[in-house]
Amino acid sequence: MAMSFIQMAEEAIAEVDGISAEQAQQRLKEDSNALLIDVRDAADIPSTGVPAGGVNISLGMLPIRADRELPEEWLDSKLQDRSCQIITTCFAGMMSAMGAKTLKDMGFTNVCYMEGGMDAWNAAGLPND
């Protein structure tokens, strides 16, 4: 049965943990190896910025960058440790939940998404790069 974007996002939200922007910032402070990934397309980043210390890997490229079986030049070395703490974000949270679910499906064991995405991060007055 075909699913809409909203249905896929709702499924992801039901399957992965969501945390607040403040919780995300705290986790990043407490764990120097934690990774915050903004899953938006690069063209969408300038409107809100990326959280300080975060990286941009689009939702479409995330499973490629995180794979272990593709050529090394396609991979992101930060995504090779399946136990590393990863927090995903986007503009409002739905794509970040889908990104977190993708990583969970790929065997990542410590992944969550930021509820409200960059909208919540900026509303909380948290720093951007």
C-alpha positions as CSV (number, residue, x, y, z in Angstrom):
1,M,0.0,0.0,0.0
2,A,1.3,3.4,-1.0
3,M,2.2,5.8,1.9
4,S,2.3,9.6,1.9
5,F,5.1,11.7,3.3
6,I,3.1,12.4,6.4
7,Q,2.4,8.7,6.9
8,M,6.1,7.9,6.5
9,A,7.0,10.6,9.0
10,E,4.4,9.4,11.5
11,E,5.7,5.9,11.2
12,A,9.3,7.1,11.9
13,I,8.1,9.3,14.8
14,A,6.5,6.2,16.3
15,E,9.7,4.1,15.9
16,V,12.5,6.4,17.1
17,D,12.9,8.6,20.2
18,G,12.5,12.4,19.9
19,I,14.2,14.9,22.1
20,S,13.9,18.6,22.6
21,A,16.4,21.1,21.2
22,E,17.6,21.8,24.7
23,Q,18.1,18.1,25.3
24,A,20.0,17.8,22.1
25,Q,22.3,20.7,23.0
26,Q,22.9,19.1,26.4
27,R,23.7,15.7,24.9
28,L,26.2,17.3,22.5
29,K,27.9,19.1,25.4
30,E,28.1,15.9,27.5
31,D,29.3,13.6,24.7
32,S,32.2,15.0,22.5
33,N,31.7,12.1,20.1
34,A,28.0,12.8,19.6
35,L,27.0,13.8,16.1
36,L,24.2,16.1,15.1
37,I,23.1,15.7,11.5
38,D,20.9,18.1,9.6
39,V,19.2,16.0,6.9
40,R,17.9,18.9,4.8
41,D,19.2,19.6,1.3
42,A,22.2,22.0,1.4
43,A,20.1,24.7,-0.4
44,D,17.7,24.8,2.6
45,I,20.4,25.4,5.2
46,P,21.0,29.2,4.8
47,S,17.5,30.1,5.9
48,T,18.0,28.8,9.5
49,G,21.6,27.7,9.7
50,V,23.0,24.4,11.2
51,P,23.3,23.9,15.0
52,A,26.8,24.7,16.3
53,G,28.9,21.6,15.7
54,G,26.3,20.0,13.4
55,V,26.9,18.6,9.9
56,N,24.7,18.5,6.8
57,I,24.0,15.2,5.2
58,S,20.8,15.3,3.2
59,L,18.2,12.7,3.8
60,G,18.7,11.2,0.4
61,M,22.4,10.8,0.9
62,L,22.3,9.6,4.5
63,P,21.9,5.9,3.8
64,I,24.7,6.0,1.3
65,R,27.1,7.9,3.7
66,A,26.2,5.5,6.5
67,D,26.6,2.3,4.6
68,R,29.5,-0.1,5.2
69,E,29.3,-2.0,1.9
70,L,29.7,0.8,-0.6
71,P,33.0,2.2,-1.9
72,E,34.9,4.0,0.8
73,E,34.9,7.4,-1.1
74,W,31.1,7.4,-0.9
75,L,31.0,7.0,2.9
76,D,31.3,9.4,5.8
77,S,33.8,8.2,8.4
78,K,31.8,9.7,11.2
79,L,29.0,7.3,10.4
80,Q,30.9,4.0,10.6
81,D,30.5,3.5,14.4
82,R,27.0,2.1,14.9
83,S,27.1,2.8,18.6
84,C,27.9,6.5,18.3
85,Q,25.2,8.9,19.6
86,I,23.5,10.6,16.7
87,I,20.8,13.3,16.7
88,T,19.1,14.2,13.5
89,T,17.4,17.5,12.7
90,C,15.7,19.3,9.8
91,F,13.4,22.3,9.6
92,A,10.5,21.1,11.7
93,G,11.2,17.5,12.7
94,M,9.5,15.2,10.3
95,M,12.4,14.6,8.0
96,S,14.7,14.3,11.0
97,A,12.5,11.5,12.3
98,M,12.8,9.8,8.9
99,G,16.6,10.2,9.0
100,A,16.8,8.7,12.5
101,K,14.6,5.8,11.5
102,T,16.8,5.2,8.4
103,L,19.9,5.0,10.7
104,K,18.1,2.8,13.2
105,D,17.1,0.4,10.3
106,M,20.8,0.3,9.3
107,G,21.8,-0.9,12.8
108,F,22.6,2.3,14.6
109,T,21.8,1.7,18.3
110,N,22.0,5.3,19.8
111,V,20.0,7.5,17.4
112,C,17.2,10.0,18.0
113,Y,15.7,13.0,16.3
114,M,15.2,16.6,17.5
115,E,11.5,17.4,17.8
116,G,10.6,20.6,16.1
117,G,13.9,20.7,14.2
118,M,15.7,23.9,13.5
119,D,12.5,25.8,14.2
120,A,12.7,24.7,17.8
121,W,16.5,25.1,18.0
122,N,16.3,28.8,16.9
123,A,13.2,29.5,19.0
124,A,15.2,28.3,22.1
125,G,17.9,30.8,21.1
126,L,20.6,28.1,20.7
127,P,23.8,28.8,18.7
128,N,24.2,28.1,15.0
129,D,27.4,27.8,13.0
